[in-house]
Structures are given as C-alpha cells and as structure tokens.
Amino acid sequence: MRTILTRTLVSYAQESDFVFLTGDLGFMALEPLREVAKERFINAGIAEQNMVSVAAGLAYAGLRPWVYSIAPFLYARAFEQIRNDVCLHDLPVFLVGNGGGYAYGVMGPTHHAIEDYGTLLGLPNLTVQIPAFAADVPQAVSRLMAAARPAYLRLGRDEKPENLV
C-alpha cells in the first residue's frame, strides 16, 4: 500500500503547501516522493513526538504536512502531541501509520497496531481512513486533502480473499 501512497502523494507534492515527514522509514518506497518534494521531504529521524509537533507547527504556518511512520510508533509514542498539538488546534496534519493490524507480524507485539483505530477515533476533530485495499488509497488521500483537517490514514496489507470472483 505504501507504493500506491507514494504514487498518489507525488501528484500533491507539486503543491506549494505540501510537506512530507518520515520517521527514518520508507526506504525502497518513498524515493520517488523524495525526488519530487525535494527540501519539503524531511527525514525527522526516530523521533515521532518531535515529528508530530514539527508537523503541527508547519500546519499552523499554513502548510499541509504528511507524517509517516510505522503505525504503533506514530500513534502510541506521539499520542500526546497528536491530541494537544494537532487535534485540539484542528490543524491539517495527515498522519500515516504503515503496518496496521498485524502487518508487521514477525516483528512482534511492539510493531502490531491493533488498537490504533479505537485510540485515535476518540480524539476531537480527527478523521480516520482505513483503506481495505491498495486501490482504495488514492481516494482516501483525496478525501483527506479535501477536508484539510487532522487525519489518520492507516495502511495495512493488501490481501484479497482467495478465489475472489
């Protein structure tokens, strides 16, 4: 799904208010976006709390930042910043949690994101999108960009049922 996300965001990266922050992740997937966004592609390092607060500051200044990390690192480590800096100020920060559910299964429970949806849905002003399949990602991104409000986009695995007619 992150490859489709990258392709989708490349078209938005041309806009002057687009910024993308990653928590030192996305290698072998985000390079096309980095090439187009140039200095508006920021590797914030493994510092999710800081990354979310920086994104809130960028949004307050009129930009529309996307924040990308592995789902549990993004929502659990930076929960207070998401709530206080982004949601309570109704800022257009788009949080992307990759690996929703058990997508990082072999990495163990620290990488599982099974309660992210329920945890974040209770926050004020936050919209949550969970595309079922990769083909749903562009429409979810379009909806979030049009709303320009705090949002969480949860990316899982694109696993279609066997014997799908």
Secondary structure, DSSP 8 states (H G I E B T S, - for coil): -HHHHHHHHHHHTTSTTEEEEESS--TTTSHHHHHHHGGGEEE--S-HHHHHHHHHHHHHTT-EEEEEEEHHHHHHHTHHHIIIIIITTT---EEEEESTBTTTGGG-GGG-BSSHHHHHHTSTT-EEE--SSGGGHHHHHHHHHHHTS-EEEEE------TT--
